[in-house]
Amino acid sequence: MTNQPIDRFKSQVLLILSEIPKGECIAYGELAKLAGFPGYARQVGQLMKNLPKDTKLPWHRVVNAQRRISFAENTDGYLRQKERLEQEGWLIVGTRLTNHTPPSRQKPEQSQ
């Protein structure tokens, strides 16, 4: 891609990323397709990886096609993404997102 298509790619991906609602997740490939660049999942991943650490964009809501966190388990990136997803009601086992209950709808633990 030349500079103009790269700028368009970045702006489209970041625009769609900014609109992902709290508690929702999207795969890298889905995000690329919605941005008008099907087949650019890896480039979306690189863009997410290179965002500033203090970004307000919800980068943590982007996972791989297997509904897994792509960072290696227990790395800084993994722990940051896991924490943010858990705050939004996701249950994560290893790197896999297994269940989602919005924080406002979480059921209290039942005693037996």
C-alpha positions as CSV (number, residue, x, y, z in Angstrom):
1,M,0.0,0.0,0.0
2,T,1.2,3.5,-0.7
3,N,0.8,6.3,1.8
4,Q,-2.8,7.3,0.7
5,P,-4.2,3.8,1.0
6,I,-2.3,3.3,4.3
7,D,-3.8,6.4,5.7
8,R,-7.3,5.4,4.6
9,F,-6.8,1.9,6.0
10,K,-5.7,3.3,9.4
11,S,-8.4,5.9,9.6
12,Q,-11.2,3.4,8.7
13,V,-9.9,0.8,11.1
14,L,-9.6,3.3,14.0
15,L,-13.0,4.8,13.3
16,I,-14.7,1.4,13.5
17,L,-12.6,0.5,16.5
18,S,-13.8,3.6,18.3
19,E,-17.4,2.5,17.7
20,I,-17.2,-1.0,19.2
21,P,-19.5,-0.9,22.2
22,K,-18.4,-1.8,25.7
23,G,-18.8,-5.5,26.4
24,E,-18.5,-6.4,22.7
25,C,-15.5,-8.0,20.9
26,I,-14.6,-8.2,17.2
27,A,-12.0,-10.4,15.4
28,Y,-9.1,-8.7,13.6
29,G,-10.4,-10.0,10.3
30,E,-13.9,-8.8,11.0
31,L,-12.6,-5.3,11.7
32,A,-10.5,-5.3,8.5
33,K,-13.6,-6.4,6.5
34,L,-15.8,-3.7,8.1
35,A,-13.1,-1.1,7.3
36,G,-13.2,-2.1,3.6
37,F,-10.0,-4.1,3.6
38,P,-10.9,-7.8,3.7
39,G,-7.9,-10.0,4.1
40,Y,-6.0,-7.5,6.1
41,A,-6.4,-9.1,9.6
42,R,-2.6,-9.1,10.2
43,Q,-2.3,-5.4,9.4
44,V,-5.1,-4.7,11.8
45,G,-3.1,-6.6,14.5
46,Q,0.0,-4.6,13.7
47,L,-2.0,-1.4,14.0
48,M,-3.4,-2.4,17.4
49,K,0.0,-3.5,18.6
50,N,1.5,-0.1,17.7
51,L,-1.2,2.1,19.3
52,P,0.2,4.2,22.2
53,K,-0.2,2.6,25.6
54,D,-2.3,5.5,26.8
55,T,-4.7,5.4,23.9
56,K,-8.4,5.8,24.7
57,L,-9.4,3.5,21.8
58,P,-10.9,0.2,22.9
59,W,-8.1,-1.9,21.4
60,H,-8.7,-4.6,24.0
61,R,-12.0,-5.5,22.3
62,V,-10.2,-6.9,19.3
63,V,-9.3,-10.6,19.5
64,N,-8.4,-13.3,17.1
65,A,-10.8,-15.5,15.1
66,Q,-10.8,-18.2,17.7
67,R,-12.0,-15.7,20.3
68,R,-8.6,-15.7,22.0
69,I,-6.3,-13.0,23.2
70,S,-3.4,-13.0,20.8
71,F,-0.7,-12.0,23.3
72,A,1.2,-14.8,24.9
73,E,-0.3,-15.7,28.2
74,N,1.0,-13.7,31.2
75,T,2.8,-11.1,29.2
76,D,2.2,-7.4,29.9
77,G,-0.1,-7.0,26.9
78,Y,-2.0,-10.2,27.7
79,L,-2.6,-9.1,31.3
80,R,-3.7,-5.6,30.3
81,Q,-6.2,-6.9,27.7
82,K,-7.5,-9.6,30.1
83,E,-8.0,-7.1,32.9
84,R,-9.9,-4.7,30.6
85,L,-12.1,-7.5,29.1
86,E,-12.9,-8.9,32.6
87,Q,-13.9,-5.4,33.7
88,E,-16.5,-5.5,30.8
89,G,-17.9,-8.9,32.0
90,W,-15.8,-11.4,30.0
91,L,-14.6,-14.6,31.6
92,I,-11.2,-15.6,30.2
93,V,-9.7,-19.0,30.6
94,G,-6.1,-19.1,29.5
95,T,-6.3,-16.9,26.4
96,R,-9.9,-17.8,25.4
97,L,-12.9,-15.7,26.0
98,T,-15.5,-18.2,27.2
99,N,-18.4,-16.2,28.5
100,H,-19.8,-12.8,28.7
101,T,-22.1,-11.3,31.3
102,P,-22.5,-7.5,31.1
103,P,-21.3,-6.1,34.5
104,S,-24.8,-4.6,35.2
105,R,-26.4,-8.1,34.7
106,Q,-24.0,-10.3,36.6
107,K,-25.7,-12.7,38.9
108,P,-24.7,-12.8,42.5
109,E,-23.1,-16.1,43.6
110,Q,-25.7,-18.5,44.9
111,S,-25.0,-20.3,48.1
112,Q,-26.0,-23.9,48.5
